[in-house]
Amino acid sequence: MLRKLRTQRDDQQWMLDLALNMRGRVYRMLPKVWREAGERHEKLARRAESVGAREVATYHYDHAIESYRMAQHPIFFDDHPVKQSLYKKLSEMVDRRSKVASYPIERVEVPFGGGKTISCLLHLLPDRRKAPCVIYVPGMDQTKEVFPKAFHNIALSRGFHVLAMDGPGQGNSNMQKIRAVKDNYERAGAAVIGYLQKRKEVDAKKIAIYGISMGSYWSLRLSSYDHRAAAVVSSVACFNPNNTIFTQSSPRFKQMFMYMAGYEDEAKFDKDVASGMTVRGYLGKVKCPTLLVTGEFDPLCPLEDAVEAFRDLKVPKEMWVIENQYHPLWGIPNLGGMDCHDYVMDWLQMLFSGKRKPTKGGRIAYIREQGDGPWGKCDWTPPVKPGQAYF
C-alpha cells in the first residue's frame, strides 16, 4: 500500500533530485551510500584498533559515526527496521570510539519523565578538572554525535568540556518517541543544565549554550526559558520569527520536522506546532550575553529577520554577519578556511576570561570574504529599517 504524502509540497521532491544531478529519487539513495561509507571507515577503524593505532582508529570511528548517523537520518518513519539497524550501528561506533579516544567520553541519560531520558554525550577534558562546559544543541539534520569530533576536539585546547544532547525529535529521542512539540526542547535543555550543575567537573557558573541551525532557534528559546546559562551562541541562523524553513525552503525540512514532532496531518501540524515556532516575544526574556552568527544571504533566516532578532535582545550582545555566505558556515574564506565552531569557541573563551565584554547596545560585525575576521575593524550598521527587506 502506498504511503500518503505527508505535506502538500512533497510532490516537489523531484526538484531537489534535479538539483542533485537528475538521477531519480536521489534522496532515497542516501541511506545506502552513507551506510557503505560507514562500513568502509568501520573496517579501517577496527584494523587500526587491533594493532594499537588509537589515533587513526579514533579518526576512522569519527567518520564511521558520521556516516551511520547520516544513513539513518533521512528515514523519517517510526520503527522502520532499516533506521533501527543503522542507529544500532551508530551507537556501536560511538562506544568503540570511546575506548580509543585520548580523553573521556561518557554517555549521559538525563531523566525526562515517564521512564524516558534525554540522551547526551559528555566530552570531558583529559584531566577532568573543574572547567566551563558548552552544551551543544544540534540542528534538525544533526544529532549529539556530530560535534565535537574526538580526533580533533576543538574545545579541549580552549579548556571546555562539551555536552552534546539529543533533544526532542533528535537521534535517540526519536527512538523513544520524545517529540519536538510545545516547550519540550526547553524543558529538556533545562534538565540537562540541572544535571551539569551537579557534576564536579563542571563550573556551574560557566555553562554556555551553543546552537546550530534549528538548534540556533532552540538555544534562544531555551535561554529565554531557563536563566542558569552564562552565555548563549545562536549560529547558522534559523532563528527568524517567520517560519521561512517550512514555507519557502526545500519541502524536505517540513517533512522531517513533522516526523520529529510526530505529526502526519499537515494542517494540524501548522496549527499546533509551526504557528508557535517563533522567537518573537521571547528574546527579551534572555538574560545572558548572546552572540548571533548568520550568513548574509541565509535562505532559512533572511538578514532582516536576523537584525530584528538582534534588536529584540536586551542583554550584552554581538552579531556576526558573514559576507556572501548562506546556511552552512564550514570551511569559509571569511574565517580563513575555518568553521564557525572555531571562532565561536574563542569568543566563549574570551567571554569567560573577561577579555571580551559585549555591550547592551550591541555590536554587529560584517565579516568580509577577504577581511580579517570578527576581531578587526568591521563594525557595521545594516542598511535596513524594521520591516524592510535586505535586497
N, C-alpha and C positions, 0 to 999 in steps of 0.2 A: 504494500500500500504506500502511495506517495505521501511524503510529509508535506503538510500545508505550509505555504510561505509564512515566515514569521512577521515580516514587515511589508508595507506597501512598496518599498523600494528594493526588495530582494531581487526582482526581475531585472535590475540594473547591474547585477553581478558581472554580466558579460563585458561591461565597460572596463571594469577592473582587470579582467582577464586580457582584454585587448591591450590595455596599457602595459601589461606584463608579458607581452610578446605573442599574442594571438595563438596560444596553444591550448585552447579549450578551457576546461574547468581547472585553471591553474591553481586556485586556492585549495582545491581538493588534493593536489599533489603534495602539499607541504608536509603533512604528517609522514608520508613515506620518505621523502627526500631528507627531511630532518632526522628521521629515525636512522637512516643509513649513515648519516654524518655522525650521529651519536654512537653507533656501533663501531665505526672506524676509530673514533677517539677513545672509546672504552677499551678497545683492543690494545691500542698503543699505551694507554694508562696502566692497564693490568700488566703488560710486559715490562714497563718501566718499574712499576712497583715490585715486581718479582725479583728484579736484580738490585733493588735498593736505590734506584734513581728517583728519589722522592720529589725533587723539584720538577722534573719532567713529568712525573706522574700527576702532580698537582695541576700542572698546565693542561694536560690532556683531560683530566677529570673536570676541570673548569669548562672545557669545550664540550665534553660529553653531557654535562649538566645542562648547558645552554641548548644543545641540540635536542635532547629529550624534552626539555621544557617547551621549546618551540614546536616540537612534534605534537605534543598533547594539546597545545593551546587552541588551535583552530577547530577542535572538535567540541562544539558547544551544545552538547546534549547530555542530560543527566544519565549516569550509569552506563555510558557507552563502553563496551568491553575493550575497544582499542584505546580509548582515552585512559581507562583504568590501568591497562598494561603498560602504557607509556609513562603514566605517572609513577607507577611502581618502579620502573627503570630509573626515572629521575631521582626518586628518593634513595634508591640503592647507590647511585653515583654520589649523591651528597654525603652519605655515610662513609663511602670508601675514600672520598676526598678528605674527610675529617681525620682519617687515620694517617694520612701522609702530609698534611698541611704543616707549615712551620709555626703555626700559632693555634691556640684552642678555638674550635668552632663547636658550639653547643646547640642542640635542638631545645627549643623552649616552647612549652604549651601553656598559654595563659587562659585560665578558665573564663568561659563566656556564657555560662548558664545552660541548663538542660543537658549537662554532660558533654557539651561541645567546648572546643578550645580554639583560640587564635594561635595558629602555628607560626613560629618565628625561628630564625637562625641568628644566634648571637656570636658575632666575631669579636673575640677578646684580644687585647694586647698580650704579647707573649708572656710578660711577667705578671699579668692580671692585676696590675696596680690600679688604685682608685683614680679614675680619669673621666673626662666628659664622654658622653655617649650620643651618637647620632641614630635616631630612628628613621630608617629608610622606608618611605611609603611608595610602593611601586605603582606603575601606571596600569591602564586597562590591559595592555598586552604584556604585562610583566608579572612576575611572582617574586617571592622572597629570595629565590635563588639567583636573581640576576645581578645583584650588587651587594657587597663588593666581590671582586674575583679574588680567590685565595692566592693565586700565583703572583698577583701584583695588587695587593690591598693598599690603596692609596690613603686609607685612614690611619694605618699604623704609624707612618712617619709623622703624621700630624698629632699623634698622641690620642686618638679617638678609638673607643670601642664602637661597634656598629651593630644595631639590631635591625634586621630586615623582617618585615611582617607580611603575612598573607592576610590582608583584611577581608571583610565580607565580599564575596564574589571573586576572590583570587585564589589560585592554587589549591591548597589543602582545604580552604573554606568551601570551595566548590564541591569537593569530595564529601564534605559534611553538610552541604546544603545550607550554609550560612550566607544569606542573601545580602546583596548591596542595595538595601532599601532603608528609607526613613533615616534615622540617626545611627544606624548600626555601625557605620565606619567610625563615627565619632566615639561611640561607646567602646568599640574595640580598641581604638587608639588610646583612650583614657585608661583602659585596663592594662595595656602594655606599659604606659607611663608609670602606673602604680606598681607594676611588677619590677620595673627597672629601679625605682626608688628604694627598693628593698635589697637590691644586690650590693654586696660590699665593694664590688669592683667599680661601681658607678658613682660619680659625683652627682648627687641628686639635684644640685643647683645648676648643673651644666648639661642638661638634656636638650638636644636640638631635634627638630623635626625637619626632614628633607624629603619633599615630594616631587615626583617626576610625572609629567604628562597628566593623566587623570589623577595621579597622586598629588599634582600641584593643587587641584581642586580640593581633594580630601584633606590635605595638610592644612589648608586655610580654614576649612570647616572645623577640623579637629582643634586648631589653635583658638578658634572662637568659642569652642565648647569647653575645653579644659585649659586652664591657665598655668599649669605647672611647668611647661617647657620654657627654656630660657631664650630660645630663638626659633624661627621658622624660615625655611627657604622653600619657595614655591617656584619650580623651574620647568622648562619645556612646556610652555603655558597651555593649560586647558582650564583656566580659571575665569573665563569670561562669563558674564551673567546670563547669556542668551542661548545656551544650548546649541551653539553652532555645530558641535560634533554630531548631533543627531539629525540636523535638518539640512546641512549643506555639504557635509563631508561624505566619504565613502559609506554606502549602506551597511558595510560590514561592522562599523562601530556600533550602530544601533542593534544589529543582530546579536553582537557579542554581549552588549550590556543588558539586553533583555534576558539572555541566558544567565548572566551574573545576578540579575535581580529576581530570576525565577518566574518570568512572565512569558506567556505565549500570545496574549491578546495585545496588539499594538495600541489600540485606543485606550485600553485600561492602563497600560504602561505609561503612555503620555500623561494621563490624568493623575495616576498615583505616584509616579516616580519622576519622570522627566520634568514635569512642571515645577517641582520643588528643588531641582538641582541648580542652584544659583549661589553665588557668593554675595549677591546684593542683599544688604541688610545684616550681613554677618561680619564684614571686615572691621567695622567699628568696635566689635567685641574682642578683637585680637589685642593681647596685652604685651606681647614680647617684640623685640626688634625683628624686622622682617625684610627679607631680600626676595624680590621677584626677578625672574630671568625669562626673557622671551625673544624669539626670533622676530625680526622686523616685519616679516610677512607670514607669520604662522597662520595657516588656514584654520586651525582649531581655536584660535584666540586672536581675532583682529586687533591691531595695535590700539585702536581707540578704546576697546574694551579693557585691555591691559592697563591703559592710562587711567581709565575710570576706576579700576580696582585699586591702583596705586593711590589715587587721590582719596579714596574712601578709608584707607588705613590711617589711624590716629596715633601711631606709635613711631619710634625711630625707624626709619625705613630707607630702602635703596632699591632701585630697579635698573637692571641691565637690559638694554635693547641691542640685540646682536644684528648688525647691519647685514641686509640681504640674505638672512637665514630664515629657514622655515621651521618645521616642528623639531626634527632631530637636531641636537646640538652636540654631536660627537665628531671629533677629529676636524674641527673647523678652522679655517685660516685666521679668523678673528682672534682666536686664542692660541695661535702659533701651532695649530695642528692637534691641540689637546682637546679633551672632552670638557664640558661644563662642570662635570664632577670635580675635576682637579681644582678649578678656580673657586668653586663653592666651598670645598673643604678648607682652602686657605682663608676664605672670608670668615668662616666659622672659627677657625683657629685664631685669627686676629681679633675677632669679636670677643672671644672668651679670654684672651690675654690682655684685653684693654687697648690693643693697638689700633682698633678700628671702632669708631663711635658714630653710628648713623644718627642723624638728627630727626626730629619730628617733622620739620619742614620737608625733609627727604631730598634725595639726590637721584636724578636719572642720568645714567651713563649711556652714551651712544658709542658702541664698541665697533669700530670700523674694521673692515676686512684686512687692511694693511696698517692698522693702528698699533698702539702699544698696550692694548688690553684695558681692563676696567680701572686700573690704578693710575692711568695717565690723565691728561687734561682733556676729558671727554664729556664734561657736564653738558646736558642737553635740555632744551625746552621743547617738548613736542609741538608741532605746528597745527594742533587741532584743539578745538574747544569742546566741552561736553556736548555730545550729540552729533558731532561732526565725524565723518568717515576719513580715515587716513588713506588717501589715494583710492 
